[in-house]
Amino acid sequence: MKQILPNLFLLLLISFTSVNAQTTLISGIINDQNGDPLPGAVIYEKTNPSHGTAADFEGQFQIEVKENTTLVVRLMGFQEQEVVATQNMKVSLKEDATELEAIEIVGSRSQNRTVTETPVAIDVINLEEVTAATGQLDMNQLLQYVAPSFNANRQSGADGADHVDPATLRGLGPDQTLVLINGKRRHQSSLVNLYGTRGRGNTGTDLNAIPMAAIERIEILRDGASAQYGSDAIAGVINIVLKKNSEGVNVNLGTGVTSEGDGATANVDVNYGTKLGNDGGYLNLTGQYQFRDRTNRVPENQEVFRNYVGDALAQSGGAFFNAGLPLSENTEIYAFGGANYRHGESYAWTRTADDDRNVPGIFPDGFDPNIISDITDFSISAGVKTNYKDWKIDFNNTFGHNEFKYSLNNTVNASMGMLSPTSFYAGKHYLSQNVTGVDVSKYYDGILEGMNIAFGSEFRIDTYGIGAGEYDSYAQYPNGTGGASEGAPGGSQGFPGFRPENVVNAHRTNVALYLDIETDITEKWMVAVAGRYENYSDFGSTLNGKIATRYEFSPAFAMRGSVSTGFRAPSLAQKHYSSTFTDVEGGVTIDKVIAPNDSELAKALGIPELTQEKALNASLGFTLNPLEGLSLTVDGYYVAIDDRIVLTGAFTDDDPDIGDDLKDLNVGAAQFFTNALDTRTYGVDIVLAYTYQMDLHNFTASVAGNFNHMELGEINTNDKLEGKEDIYFGEREQMFLLASAPRSKFNFSLSHNYKKLSSMIRLNRYSSVELMDWDGNIDHYDPRITTDIAITYAVNPKVSWTLGGNNIFNVYPTKQDPLATESGGYHDAVQMGFNGAYFYTKLGFAF
C-alpha cells in the first residue's frame, strides 16, 4: 500500500482531463495609468477565486474561462478592478496611494511602494493559492514548507509545547519575531517552552489560533525591524492580512491520514463576506473546526520508557472577523479579531508497574499520564482611519489574551497511595496585552522624487500570571499515607500542579515613539531611515535605528541593503515564571524546579538579574529579472545578539551551593533563565521563480532556499559560577540552540495549470542536524529530501476537489538510540518531523 499510493499520485500528476467546450482562451494586458506593464498582477474568476493566473513580465496574461465571466484584477499598491472577460482585453489599474484603504506592505510605511521596490527582503504568501495545494491544517506547518527561513516542528511529550509549535525565523528565538495582524501587534502565547529541540526558555506567538480561511496573505519581513515596529522584531516581522472580500460564501472540507493509518485529520471552514452600507463597507466572517488524532511512533523492542511517542490529540474551534465601514469620503471605522479554543491531550512518559511513582493498587500494570491542555485565545482590535489634508491618521486599540489550563487524568499522586485520585486540575498560566496607538503618514511627491514621512506612538500594557492547581496536584503527603511506599514522590505524575508559591500576576507598561522616512533621491535610488524610542516600566529606555537603501541599475537589476539595531527586554514570563515539573533524562525520572532570578535559589548560585538582549542586523542583496517571467532574489544577512536569554542546564541536589535547598524542596534539580551568551548568525536567502505560458498551459517553477550558520560566544558567568559553565549552559544546551534551524533548507516546486486541472509537486531538502543525547553522544541526523504532490480539479466554477500527499515516499529522520533521545523515540523533533507520509483530500465550494 505504501508504494502504490505514491505511484498513483505521480501518475495523476502528469495526466490531464477534458474540459467543457464552452470555455474560451482569453488574452489581455494589464498596465498602470501611464501605460507601463504591471507584471505579477493577479487575474481570477470572481465566483471561483482558485481559478486564476498572473501577468507576465510584459503585463500579458491568458486564462481559460467562459465569455462574459466576471474577472477580478488585483495588484498590491493598486485599486482592485472587476472586468468582464472579452478577447484582447486591456485593463488599466489605478494607483491606490490616494485612497483611504491603500495597501501598505510590511517593511515600508509608504503606500507608493510595491513589494518589489522595498529595500529589504519580503515574502508575500497568497493563502488561497498555497492552501489549495497543501494538506497542512495549521499555519506553523504550512509556513514550514513554503518559507525556507521559517522553521517549526511538532514536539512530543513536551507538555504545552505539544500544542503550540515553537517556531523560528532565520534560526533565532520564537520571541525575537514580531507578529502583526493587519499591521497591528499580535499578543504572544503564555506558554514557556521548556522541552524540545528549539525555543527553550522562549515564549512565541500561537499562529495556529488564527483560522487560515480568514487570511488573504502573509507577509514575512526577513530583516531586523526593531526601529520600525517594536524592539522585539530582531529576527523580522510576520504580518497576517485578513480577507476583505464582501461577497459570497466559501466552504472547505478536508480530511487525511498518515500511511501508518493514524493521525487522522478533519477540517471544516466557512468564510462569508457581505457589504456594510453602500459606500464600500465590508464584513468578512470565518468559522473553523479542526481535529487531529494522535500518531504513535514508539520504537519496537525497547525497554519501556514511553508507550506513546508522536503527535498529541488536538481539536479546536474558532471564529474571526474583519470589518470596515466608511463614515465619510475620508473617514472609516474598522475592527477585526476573533477567538479560538483548543483542547489537547498528550501522553507523558510511561510509569511502569514497579516504578516508585506508581501506586500498584490503582494501576497494577503501570500507566501513561494524560496531560490535558485547554487553550483559550481571543483578541479584538478597533480603530478609525481618516485623511486630513493628505495626512493619513490611524488611531487604534488592540487587546489580546491567551490562557493555558492544565489538567491530568490516568495518573496518581504516589505519596497519597490508595487515597490518590486519578484526575487533577494542575493550574494555569495566562498573558494579556493591550496596545493603544496612533500612526500618521504623508506622501510628498514634490520633494526630490518623492518622500514619505510616518510617525506615531504606542502605549502597551502587558500582564502575565500563573494560577495554582488543586492541592493534591502538587502536595507531598507524609510517608505511609494510603499505604504509599516510603519516600514516594508527591504531585500529579506527568505534570505536577502549580503551587501557591508559583502564583504571580505581573504587569509592565511600555511607551514607544517612532519616526520613519523614505525618500526617492532619484528615480533609481531610494533611502529609508527609521528611529524608535521605547521606555519599559521595569527595564528603562532604548533607542533603535535603521537605515536601508535600494538602487535600481536597470528595470532588471537592483541592489538593496540595510543596517539596524535591536533591543528585547526579557518577557514577563522569563522574569516571573516558576514551577516544579517532571523531566526524564535517559529514562530516569526527575523533578525539577524553575526558579525566578530574584529567588533565594538564584541568589545562592549567583545567578544575575535578567537584562535586555541587544542586537545588530545587517543585510545586503539584489533582485534580478533577466528574462521575461524569470526573477531571482539573493539576500545575505548578519545578526549579532548580545546577552541572549536562555534556559540554563540543571543544577542538581548534590551541588555544594544549593543542594540542601533542593532537597528541602523535594526536587532533584533547578534551572533558571539567564543572559548566558552572545550569538552571531550568518546566512543567505535565495528565491528563484519562473513563470511560463504556452497556449492553455501555465507553468510556474520556483526554488527557495536558506543557508544559516550560528556561532556561539563564551559563556557569561561570574566568580561564584566559575567552573560550572558546563551546567550553566553546557554543550548539550548549546547544540539545541544551534539546531534551531538546519544549516540549509531548500524547497523546489513546480506547478501546472491546464483548463480545469492544476497540479503541484514540491521537493523539500533539509541539511543535517546534530544534537547531543542524554548519554553525551552526538546524534547525527543525515540530510533528507521529502516529496509533496497535489492535484486540483475544478468540477465547475463553484466546486473543486483536491487530492494530495506530503512526504509521499515516507521519509524519516535518521534513527537514534531511543533510550537517550529527548523524545524517548527513535527521533527528536528535527527537520521534517517523524510522522512519515500523510495523504489527504479536500473539497471546496463557492456560493
Secondary structure, DSSP 4 states (H G I P E B T S, - for coil): -TTHHHHHHHHHHT------TT-EEEEEEEEETTS-B-TT-EEEESS-TTSEEE--TTSEEEEEE-TT-EEEEE-TTB--EEEE--TTEEEEEPBSTTSTT----TT---TT--GGG-SS-EEEEEHHHHHTT----SHHHHHHHH-TTEEE---SS-GGGGTS--EEETT--GGGEEEEETTEEPPPPSPPP-SSSS-TT-----GGGS-GGGEEEEEEE-S--HHHH-TT-SSEEEEEEEP---S-EEEEEEEEEETTS---EEEEEEEEEEEETTTTEEEEEEEEEEEE-----PPTT--SS-S--SPPEEEEEEEEEEEEEESSSSEEEEEEEEEEEEEEEEE---B-TT-TT--TTT-TT-B--EEEEEEEEEEEEEEEEEEETTEEEEEEEEEEEEEEEEEEES--BGGGGGG--SEEEEEEEEEEEEEEEEEEEEEETTSTT-EEEEEEEEEEEEEEEEE---GGGT--PPTTGGGPPTT---SBTTSPPPPGGG-EEEEEEEEEEEEEEEEESSSSEEEEEEEEEEEETTTEEEEEEEEEEEEEEETTEEEEEEEEEEEEPPPHHHHH--EEEEEEETTEEEEEEE--TTSHHHHHHTPPPP--EEEEEEEEEEEE--STTEEEEEEEEEEEEEEEEEE--PEETT-TTTHHHHHHTT-SEEE-EEEEEEEEEEEEEEEEEEEEEETTEEEEEEEEEEEEEEEE------GGGTT-HHHHH-HHHHHHHHTTS-SEEEEEEEEEEETTEEEEEEEEEE--EEEE-TTS-EEEE--EEEEEEEEEEEEETTEEEEEEEESTT---PPP--TTTSSSSSS--S-TT-S---EEEEEEEEE-
